[in-house]
Amino acid sequence: MSQNQSNIREATEWIQSKIQVQPKIGLILGSGLGVLAGEVENPVKLPYNDIPHFPQSTVEGHAGELVVGMLEDQPVLVMAGRFHLYEGHPLTSVTFPIRVMKALGVDTIIVTNAAGGVNTSYEPGDLMLIKDHINMTFQNPLIGPNDPEQGVRFPDMSTAYDPELREMARKVATEQGVKFQEGVYIGLLGPTYETPAEIRMCRFLGGDAIGMSTVPEVIVARHAGIRCLGISCISNMAAGILEQPLSHDEVMETTELVRSQFINLVKGILRNI
């Protein structure tokens, strides 16, 4: 057994000793979107610093805990806060929770993020269904020896974001009257916001939104055979589109404005899974 396998087992067994339900759906909540964790019924809250081998989240707007319980009659495991490469974590740590989710029995993940709008038809506060992504971190969490028990050597990413889940999410959004964009998410390394020239490049490449997370998590989830649904909150327009400086405060303010819409949308999706 590799060291990583041993760490996954230790973390999994520790979490199992603390919870009463077996989660089937994982939710990863991005900057300012952690409020959804407060909707979980009979929650068991597990701070990351208590879980064996879990890294620590250092970003404002990320609570840094797992919340396990029921949400819309679904057994869920919620990551209130995630890990990013720009925090200095290696890819194995950034994606470690995904491996633990799989070991706990999670088969579907809803991954969310706050993203900058690259598509000029978008507006801050829009919600975007991720139909595909472009990995511009130029790193891949599957580099290195492959464990066939965790997934195949060359996983197919042609449907990284599950088509059936996306269709269902669109129907839920329509029923709720939610303005739901659909586009391509580009993942970059960060932590700096992109320059206007970099944003023009991303638009040329086919990107609609841009951020600093999500891509490594989805790669590992698909490697593990977990279905993925991705939702971005367009928290600001990317550099050069509007003549104003960018800040994390703006990200938090925008996600606060769409809080109820976001919660209702995810709850509606959970009811239909």
Wavefront OBJ file of the C-alpha trace (Angstrom):
o trace
v 0.000 0.000 0.000
v 1.343 3.418 -1.003
v 1.664 6.252 1.497
v -1.151 8.136 -0.218
v -3.447 5.088 -0.012
v -2.600 4.735 3.673
v -3.379 8.426 4.286
v -6.699 8.131 2.430
v -7.673 5.120 4.531
v -6.740 6.827 7.811
v -8.739 9.962 6.946
v -11.697 7.875 5.752
v -11.796 5.711 8.847
v -11.538 8.763 11.112
v -14.454 10.474 9.347
v -16.541 7.286 9.413
v -16.048 7.095 13.172
v -17.630 10.548 13.555
v -20.669 10.347 11.268
v -23.972 8.469 11.244
v -24.858 8.702 7.537
v -22.999 7.482 4.475
v -22.712 10.439 2.102
v -23.535 9.841 -1.555
v -23.210 13.395 -2.859
v -20.250 15.705 -2.305
v -20.498 19.481 -2.514
v -17.423 21.669 -2.840
v -18.246 25.282 -1.996
v -16.165 28.117 -3.416
v -15.406 31.604 -2.113
v -18.437 33.179 -0.475
v -20.654 30.162 -1.248
v -20.081 28.280 1.996
v -23.425 29.506 3.316
v -25.013 26.398 1.788
v -23.308 24.308 4.479
v -25.613 25.989 6.984
v -28.604 24.366 5.298
v -27.495 20.807 6.151
v -29.830 19.066 8.617
v -28.397 17.368 11.713
v -24.895 18.393 10.657
v -21.699 16.849 11.907
v -18.967 19.469 11.508
v -15.397 18.259 11.160
v -12.709 20.981 11.077
v -10.007 20.237 8.546
v -7.300 20.553 11.164
v -8.841 17.608 13.049
v -8.943 15.241 10.068
v -5.808 13.129 9.546
v -3.705 14.274 6.594
v -6.105 17.056 5.536
v -4.400 20.314 4.529
v -5.631 23.651 5.868
v -7.626 26.268 3.959
v -6.191 29.774 4.324
v -8.475 31.838 2.076
v -11.075 34.322 3.316
v -14.555 33.020 2.611
v -13.556 29.388 3.149
v -14.671 28.051 6.539
v -12.329 25.068 6.495
v -14.547 22.203 7.606
v -16.439 19.176 6.369
v -20.160 19.155 7.100
v -21.926 15.788 6.881
v -25.686 15.319 7.138
v -28.896 15.461 5.123
v -29.867 18.089 2.575
v -33.117 17.744 0.612
v -33.298 14.117 1.784
v -29.882 13.402 0.301
v -26.916 12.241 2.430
v -24.248 14.834 1.668
v -20.670 15.647 2.487
v -20.011 19.374 2.132
v -16.570 20.921 1.812
v -17.034 24.401 3.251
v -13.789 25.672 1.810
v -11.329 24.060 -0.567
v -7.595 23.985 -1.190
v -5.740 25.784 -3.973
v -2.372 25.382 -5.636
v -1.599 29.047 -4.993
v -1.726 28.422 -1.244
v 1.365 26.267 -1.685
v -0.367 22.903 -1.422
v 0.855 20.144 -3.743
v -1.701 18.685 -6.123
v -1.984 15.527 -4.041
v -3.174 17.676 -1.120
v -5.493 19.857 -3.225
v -7.277 16.730 -4.471
v -6.912 14.560 -1.352
v -10.522 15.231 -0.228
v -11.821 13.853 -3.530
v -10.049 10.548 -2.900
v -11.527 10.468 0.600
v -15.012 11.220 -0.771
v -14.702 8.244 -3.110
v -13.598 6.005 -0.263
v -16.613 7.163 1.776
v -19.001 6.155 -1.024
v -19.627 9.486 -2.768
v -20.578 8.928 -6.413
v -21.619 12.453 -7.461
v -19.961 15.808 -6.832
v -21.372 19.297 -7.262
v -18.400 21.637 -7.476
v -18.890 25.393 -7.218
v -16.634 28.405 -7.513
v -16.550 32.159 -7.774
v -15.193 33.095 -11.196
v -14.347 36.114 -13.288
v -16.494 36.694 -16.348
v -14.565 36.484 -19.618
v -17.624 36.349 -21.880
v -18.647 39.994 -22.318
v -22.351 39.079 -22.355
v -22.103 37.965 -18.722
v -22.817 40.172 -15.721
v -21.658 39.962 -12.103
v -24.127 37.810 -10.212
v -24.833 35.451 -13.110
v -24.659 31.728 -12.409
v -22.872 29.661 -15.064
v -23.272 25.954 -15.652
v -19.830 24.586 -16.530
v -20.021 22.556 -19.729
v -16.262 22.029 -20.080
v -12.949 23.333 -18.802
v -9.492 24.252 -20.034
v -6.585 23.395 -17.748
v -4.171 26.306 -17.890
v -2.423 25.536 -14.624
v -0.175 23.380 -16.827
v -0.193 20.794 -14.057
v -2.117 17.549 -13.733
v -2.883 15.716 -10.465
v -2.549 12.335 -12.194
v 1.120 12.768 -13.089
v 3.199 9.996 -11.548
v 2.583 6.289 -10.958
v -1.031 5.269 -11.523
v -2.889 3.161 -8.965
v -5.329 1.010 -10.987
v -7.515 0.658 -7.896
v -8.168 4.398 -8.045
v -8.683 4.730 -11.802
v -7.341 4.001 -15.258
v -4.002 5.342 -16.478
v -5.588 7.477 -19.235
v -9.031 8.672 -18.105
v -11.478 10.027 -20.681
v -12.339 13.698 -20.109
v -14.708 14.150 -23.053
v -17.666 14.351 -20.668
v -15.939 15.702 -17.568
v -19.173 17.488 -16.589
v -21.927 14.894 -16.722
v -24.409 15.591 -19.576
v -27.421 14.160 -17.707
v -26.684 16.240 -14.611
v -26.257 19.346 -16.756
v -29.593 18.765 -18.504
v -31.309 18.300 -15.162
v -29.679 21.453 -13.773
v -30.895 23.464 -16.763
v -34.457 22.246 -16.170
v -34.296 23.178 -12.493
v -32.976 26.642 -13.349
v -35.780 27.153 -15.876
v -38.418 26.089 -13.353
v -36.994 28.540 -10.812
v -36.664 31.367 -13.311
v -32.906 31.551 -12.755
v -30.751 33.204 -15.391
v -28.356 30.341 -16.079
v -25.438 30.863 -18.405
v -23.556 27.859 -19.765
v -19.912 28.030 -20.688
v -16.298 26.942 -20.503
v -14.314 27.474 -17.314
v -10.593 28.143 -17.555
v -8.508 27.191 -14.544
v -5.318 29.170 -13.920
v -2.776 28.982 -11.142
v -3.187 32.374 -9.408
v -2.993 34.011 -6.940
v -2.731 37.183 -9.032
v -5.737 38.226 -11.043
v -5.100 37.980 -14.761
v -3.887 40.854 -16.905
v -6.152 42.282 -19.623
v -3.905 40.637 -22.235
v -4.280 37.259 -20.543
v -8.056 37.684 -20.519
v -8.075 38.452 -24.246
v -6.068 35.260 -24.748
v -8.546 33.238 -22.679
v -11.478 34.623 -24.665
v -9.693 33.738 -27.901
v -9.206 30.189 -26.605
v -12.935 29.823 -25.960
v -13.188 30.584 -22.255
v -16.308 32.126 -20.733
v -15.190 32.310 -17.101
v -11.897 32.064 -15.302
v -10.783 31.010 -11.839
v -8.136 29.393 -9.678
v -9.735 26.100 -8.636
v -12.074 23.280 -9.725
v -10.025 21.774 -12.575
v -7.726 19.522 -10.458
v -10.705 18.365 -8.376
v -12.745 17.409 -11.438
v -9.807 15.588 -13.045
v -9.360 13.405 -9.958
v -13.107 12.908 -9.556
v -13.419 11.650 -13.111
v -10.363 9.434 -12.627
v -12.197 7.943 -9.643
v -15.423 7.433 -11.611
v -17.359 10.179 -9.801
v -19.956 12.149 -11.773
v -19.416 15.918 -11.743
v -21.648 18.961 -12.029
v -20.022 22.395 -11.976
v -21.539 25.815 -11.228
v -19.674 29.130 -11.285
v -20.885 32.337 -9.709
v -19.697 35.181 -11.923
v -18.461 37.407 -9.129
v -16.829 40.085 -11.272
v -15.910 40.837 -14.851
v -12.322 39.886 -15.620
v -9.499 42.371 -16.130
v -9.830 44.840 -18.979
v -13.578 44.399 -19.536
v -14.587 47.095 -17.069
v -12.296 49.948 -16.123
v -12.055 49.111 -12.427
v -9.585 47.313 -10.172
v -10.270 43.743 -9.068
v -10.435 42.609 -5.442
v -11.471 39.646 -3.325
v -13.870 41.965 -1.461
v -15.869 42.350 -4.683
v -16.013 38.570 -5.032
v -17.443 38.204 -1.525
v -19.952 41.026 -2.013
v -21.329 39.538 -5.238
v -21.674 36.022 -3.881
v -23.587 37.482 -0.929
v -26.076 39.087 -3.337
v -26.853 35.784 -5.097
v -26.876 33.696 -1.935
v -30.585 32.801 -1.874
v -30.700 32.114 -5.614
v -27.644 29.865 -5.368
v -29.029 27.950 -2.368
v -32.396 27.394 -4.018
v -30.792 26.220 -7.257
v -28.523 23.657 -5.570
v -31.377 22.433 -3.379
v -33.535 21.995 -6.482
v -30.778 20.033 -8.156
v -30.382 17.774 -5.121
v -34.116 17.034 -5.121
v -33.794 15.781 -8.697
v -30.655 13.672 -8.456
l 1 2 3 4 5 6 7 8 9 10 11 12 13 14 15 16 17 18 19 20 21 22 23 24 25 26 27 28 29 30 31 32 33 34 35 36 37 38 39 40 41 42 43 44 45 46 47 48 49 50 51 52 53 54 55 56 57 58 59 60 61 62 63 64 65 66 67 68 69 70 71 72 73 74 75 76 77 78 79 80 81 82 83 84 85 86 87 88 89 90 91 92 93 94 95 96 97 98 99 100 101 102 103 104 105 106 107 108 109 110 111 112 113 114 115 116 117 118 119 120 121 122 123 124 125 126 127 128 129 130 131 132 133 134 135 136 137 138 139 140 141 142 143 144 145 146 147 148 149 150 151 152 153 154 155 156 157 158 159 160 161 162 163 164 165 166 167 168 169 170 171 172 173 174 175 176 177 178 179 180 181 182 183 184 185 186 187 188 189 190 191 192 193 194 195 196 197 198 199 200 201 202 203 204 205 206 207 208 209 210 211 212 213 214 215 216 217 218 219 220 221 222 223 224 225 226 227 228 229 230 231 232 233 234 235 236 237 238 239 240 241 242 243 244 245 246 247 248 249 250 251 252 253 254 255 256 257 258 259 260 261 262 263 264 265 266 267 268 269 270 271 272 273
